[in-house]
Amino acid sequence: MAPRDGYPSDLSDERWELIEPVLAAWRARRRRDALDIGRPPEHDLRQIMNAILYVDRTGVPWRYLPHDFAPWATVYGYFAKWQQEGVFEQLTGLLRRLLREAEGRDGEPSACVLDSQTIKTSANVRLADQGIDAGKRIIGRKRHLGCDTLGLLLTVLVTAASVSDTAAGVQLLFRIAAAHPRVTKAWVDAGYRTTVINHGAHLGIDVHPVQRDPGTKGFKVIPRRWTIERSIGWLMHHRRLARDYERHPHRSEAMVHLAMIDLMARRLTGEATPNWRGT
């Protein structure tokens, strides 16, 4: 493929150094397992990742990828494989550990924060995968997030908007307990009911609701919960997440992982994340 001018979403050399070992290991594993039989792969992994980040950052449909990237079907094929084989979760875990250590923290968290975001969906999302959030009066999906106390992603679950925070919170705690056994504390808002608290106790996690002062008017930073609210704001720097465009919920979860991978890699290398609204 001929050289091309870069896009603002492209990986810098420094960020690529962080990501490349995981993708190179994935390709080597597939070759070793004879999953890529025949001619050597013709597509550069860095350019494939740049194309995927371009979609996540700009929000364009896959078919609208600029022609100086690999064919859109090839790029989407890599995206789907990496989602199915847990590559994005692996990258999230690697970068989160590096960033926590750079902040002087232990690589593995001991506490987390849970929250959700209701988002409208596009026309290509099946009605069976949507729902109504009665409280916010939004038809669409919910992103249920579990983050550490720095606001870095631990897990994400995408459901219909009608799924309660309590029902999804039980699943989030189960995932977090399985992947992060050091976590013993979780902060949540008042939407998470006794079921979540009891399930957390069963897993060895103390679930503590943090409520807004009933007498407070206007904006007020809520202790502990502000970190995950900020994380949701970070995700909105990626235009693909301004609405849920993914046909399948697991692809939507992968887009959240991609946004966090981009954000953490930029923080590790000291690069800014420009806001798409001003570009």
C-alpha positions in Angstrom: 0.0 0.0 0.0 1.3 3.4 -0.9 2.4 5.8 1.9 -0.3 8.2 3.0 -0.6 11.3 5.0 -1.6 10.6 8.6 -4.8 11.3 10.4 -5.1 12.8 13.9 -6.4 9.5 15.2 -3.3 7.6 13.9 -1.0 5.9 16.5 2.2 7.7 17.2 5.4 5.7 17.3 5.3 5.8 21.1 1.7 4.6 21.4 2.4 1.9 18.8 5.3 0.6 20.9 2.8 0.0 23.7 0.2 -1.8 21.6 2.4 -3.7 19.0 3.6 -6.6 21.2 0.0 -7.7 21.9 -1.0 -7.6 18.2 2.2 -9.2 17.1 1.7 -12.0 19.6 -1.9 -12.5 18.3 -0.7 -12.8 14.7 2.1 -15.2 15.7 -0.4 -17.3 17.6 -2.7 -17.5 14.6 0.1 -18.5 12.3 1.3 -21.1 14.8 -2.2 -22.6 15.1 -2.5 -22.7 11.3 -5.4 -20.3 11.3 -3.8 -18.2 8.6 -2.7 -20.8 6.1 -1.3 -19.7 2.7 0.4 -16.5 1.7 1.9 -14.2 4.4 -0.5 -11.5 5.6 -0.4 -8.4 3.4 -1.9 -5.9 5.8 0.2 -4.0 8.3 -1.2 -4.4 11.8 -0.4 -0.8 12.7 -2.5 0.5 9.7 -5.3 -1.9 10.6 -5.4 -0.5 14.1 -5.2 3.0 12.8 -8.3 2.3 10.6 -10.2 0.9 13.6 -9.3 3.9 15.7 -10.4 6.2 12.9 -13.9 4.7 13.0 -14.0 4.9 16.8 -12.8 8.4 16.8 -14.7 9.9 13.9 -17.9 7.8 14.0 -18.0 7.1 10.3 -19.6 3.9 9.1 -17.2 1.1 8.2 -18.0 1.4 4.5 -17.0 5.1 4.6 -13.4 4.4 5.6 -11.0 6.4 3.4 -9.5 4.5 0.6 -6.0 4.9 1.8 -6.7 2.4 4.5 -7.1 -1.3 3.8 -10.5 -2.3 2.4 -13.3 -1.7 4.9 -14.3 -5.4 5.0 -10.7 -6.4 5.9 -10.6 -3.8 8.6 -13.9 -4.9 10.1 -12.8 -8.5 9.9 -9.8 -7.7 12.1 -12.0 -5.8 14.4 -14.4 -8.7 14.8 -11.6 -11.2 15.3 -9.9 -9.1 17.9 -13.2 -8.6 19.7 -14.0 -12.3 19.6 -10.6 -13.4 20.8 -10.3 -10.8 23.7 -7.5 -8.7 22.2 -9.1 -5.4 23.2 -9.7 -6.6 26.8 -6.0 -7.7 26.9 -4.9 -4.3 25.7 -7.1 -2.6 28.2 -5.6 -4.6 31.0 -2.0 -4.0 29.9 -2.4 -0.3 29.5 -4.4 0.1 32.7 -1.7 -1.8 34.7 1.1 0.4 33.1 -0.8 3.6 33.8 -1.6 2.6 37.4 2.1 1.9 38.0 3.0 5.2 36.4 0.7 6.9 38.9 2.4 5.2 41.8 -0.4 2.7 42.3 -0.4 -1.1 42.5 -1.0 -2.6 39.0 -4.1 -4.4 40.2 -6.9 -2.3 41.8 -8.4 -3.0 45.2 -11.6 -0.9 44.7 -13.9 0.0 41.9 -16.8 2.3 41.0 -20.0 1.2 39.0 -22.3 3.4 36.9 -24.3 3.3 33.7 -24.9 5.5 30.7 -28.1 5.4 28.6 -27.5 6.1 25.0 -29.7 6.4 21.9 -29.2 3.8 19.1 -29.0 4.1 15.4 -31.5 2.6 12.9 -29.5 -0.5 12.3 -29.8 -1.8 15.9 -32.5 -4.5 16.2 -35.5 -3.7 18.3 -34.9 -6.8 20.3 -31.6 -5.2 21.5 -33.1 -1.9 22.5 -35.3 -0.9 25.4 -36.8 2.1 27.2 -35.1 3.8 30.1 -38.2 5.0 31.9 -36.3 7.3 34.2 -34.5 9.2 31.4 -37.2 8.6 28.8 -34.6 7.3 26.2 -35.1 4.4 23.8 -31.8 2.7 23.2 -29.1 0.8 25.1 -27.2 1.1 28.4 -23.5 1.0 28.9 -22.8 -0.5 32.4 -19.2 0.4 33.4 -16.9 -0.8 36.1 -13.8 1.4 36.6 -11.0 1.6 39.1 -10.6 4.7 41.4 -8.6 6.4 38.6 -11.5 6.0 36.2 -9.8 3.3 34.1 -12.0 0.7 32.6 -12.3 -2.7 34.4 -15.3 -4.1 32.5 -18.2 -3.0 30.4 -21.6 -4.6 29.7 -23.9 -3.3 27.0 -27.6 -4.1 27.4 -31.0 -2.8 26.4 -31.9 0.5 28.1 -34.7 -1.3 30.0 -32.2 -3.5 32.0 -32.0 -2.1 35.5 -28.7 -1.0 37.1 -29.3 -3.7 39.8 -29.5 -6.6 37.3 -26.5 -5.4 35.4 -24.6 -4.6 38.6 -24.7 -8.2 39.6 -23.1 -9.2 36.4 -20.5 -6.4 36.6 -19.5 -7.5 40.1 -19.2 -11.1 39.0 -16.9 -10.2 36.2 -14.8 -7.9 38.3 -14.4 -10.5 41.1 -13.3 -13.1 38.6 -10.8 -10.9 36.8 -9.6 -8.7 39.7 -9.7 -10.8 43.0 -8.0 -8.0 44.9 -11.1 -5.8 44.6 -12.9 -5.6 48.0 -14.7 -2.3 47.7 -17.2 -0.9 45.2 -19.0 2.5 45.2 -22.3 2.8 43.4 -25.2 5.3 43.2 -28.6 4.9 44.7 -29.9 3.0 41.6 -28.2 -0.1 42.7 -30.5 -1.9 45.1 -30.0 -4.4 48.0 -29.6 -7.3 45.5 -26.2 -5.8 44.3 -25.1 -5.2 47.9 -25.9 -8.8 48.9 -24.3 -10.2 45.8 -21.2 -8.1 46.5 -21.0 -9.5 50.0 -21.2 -13.0 48.6 -18.2 -12.2 46.4 -16.3 -10.5 49.2 -16.9 -7.0 47.9 -18.3 -4.3 50.1 -20.8 -2.4 48.0 -21.3 1.1 49.3 -24.0 3.4 47.8 -23.0 7.1 47.6 -26.0 9.3 47.5 -26.5 12.9 46.5 -27.5 15.2 49.4 -31.3 15.7 49.0 -30.9 19.4 49.8 -28.3 20.1 47.2 -29.3 22.2 44.2 -27.3 22.5 41.0 -24.1 20.8 40.2 -22.1 19.2 42.9 -19.1 16.8 42.8 -20.2 13.6 44.4 -17.3 11.8 46.3 -16.0 8.6 44.6 -18.7 8.7 41.9 -17.2 11.6 40.1 -14.3 9.4 38.8 -16.6 7.2 36.7 -18.7 10.2 35.6 -15.4 11.7 34.3 -14.7 8.4 32.5 -18.0 8.6 30.7 -17.0 12.1 29.7 -13.7 10.8 28.4 -15.5 8.2 26.2 -17.5 11.0 24.6 -14.3 12.2 22.9 -14.9 9.3 20.6 -17.7 10.1 18.2 -18.7 6.5 17.6 -19.8 6.4 21.2 -22.0 9.5 21.0 -24.8 7.1 19.8 -24.7 3.3 19.7 -24.2 2.4 16.1 -23.2 -1.3 16.6 -25.6 -4.0 15.5 -24.4 -6.4 18.2 -23.9 -5.4 21.9 -20.5 -7.2 22.1 -19.3 -5.0 19.3 -20.5 -2.0 21.2 -18.5 -3.1 24.2 -15.4 -3.4 22.0 -15.8 0.2 20.9 -15.8 1.3 24.6 -12.6 -0.7 25.1 -11.1 0.9 22.0 -11.8 4.4 23.3 -10.2 3.6 26.7 -7.2 2.0 25.0 -6.7 5.2 23.0 -7.1 7.4 26.1 -4.8 5.3 28.3 -2.1 5.1 25.6 -2.2 8.9 25.1 -1.9 9.4 28.9 1.1 7.1 29.1 2.9 9.0 26.3 1.8 12.5 27.3 -0.3 13.1 24.2 -3.4 15.2 24.2 -6.9 13.9 23.2 -8.5 16.7 21.2 -12.2 17.0 21.4 -14.1 16.0 18.2 -16.6 18.8 18.7 -13.8 21.3 17.8 -12.4 19.5 14.8 
